[in-house]
Amino acid sequence: MKIFFSTKIRMFFALPFIVAFFSGLVSLNAQNIVSQNSQDYKIFYYEVYQADRLANQGNYSEALLRYEAASQKVNFVQTSYLKKFLKAAKKAENKPLQKKYESLIERQKKTPAEYAHLGPKLDSLYAADQGVRKKQQRLINYYWKNIDNKSVRNSSKFLKGKKAQEEWSRTDSLNQQILLSMFEAHGFLDESKIGYERYRSIFILLLHFDTDTNNSLLQPIFDKALAKGQINPYTYALILDRHLNSNNLPQNYYAWPDLRSDPKLSEEEIKQINNLREDIGMYHDEIIIEETRGDWRVTYKSKY
């Protein structure tokens, strides 16, 4: 017995497979776009590094040509890079480029209209973050300095410091929950969405995300943001390393300078760190280990 299906019925049964097929194409295309963006931004970071080398040598006009070429590789150039470009333009006395960079820097300060409604909430989170720190920093410092000192454990100052630390932790935890919910709703809130000034506030909030001890929450978010050029390699490494260092875990990129003692890295370990840095787009000539005001840091020799 033959069973014949009408065109409408055949389309009804075929529809899920068609949807799945095109969904797969869309997903694959999205992955390709992210991959391409990631590659474009790595090229951008490398070209900026090469331009920095020219600027270090005083070849500002050549550096500007390279900065401009690098900028054509990506959709958005963060203000931290534009400030670097502006410095070279001033040194080269290139008025048109100086005007261009100043205009872009000014325009990128503010939150675009599309995301302006998020501004007040972000401002309140930052105000809470800074308020608890400015008000209670000394008490909290005293608490941590004497946490193993049994002779002051019941003193009024120590107990006030403990209470302040608990309030600090509660504030940070609440801020982090709200910020993650905002990321879930709107994607990573980078400078292109909320402007340079509020992006700096988000940087501080993320820096204080100490409950994410092994970066299990932030790492996946940061990986996607890095691939899309929404977070630059140095910020990526600095925040993730800060959390590891705060929990007495070894840093991956040694970007956080608050090392209590000389890390005494071998040449092979320094080579591995450099390879990891280059994998995310951090390029420099030579890694050095130096002490600054009691803190040790693994940095690089050539800066611009």
Secondary structure as UniProt FT lines:
FT   HELIX           7..56
FT   TURN            57..58
FT   HELIX           60..71
FT   TURN            72..73
FT   HELIX           79..91
FT   TURN            92..93
FT   HELIX           95..107
FT   TURN            108..109
FT   HELIX           113..118
FT   HELIX           119..145
FT   TURN            146..148
FT   HELIX           150..152
FT   TURN            153..154
FT   HELIX           156..186
FT   HELIX           191..207
FT   TURN            210..211
FT   TURN            213..214
FT   TURN            216..217
FT   HELIX           218..227
FT   TURN            228..229
FT   HELIX           233..246
FT   TURN            247..248
FT   HELIX           267..280
FT   STRAND          287..292
FT   TURN            293..294
FT   STRAND          295..300
//
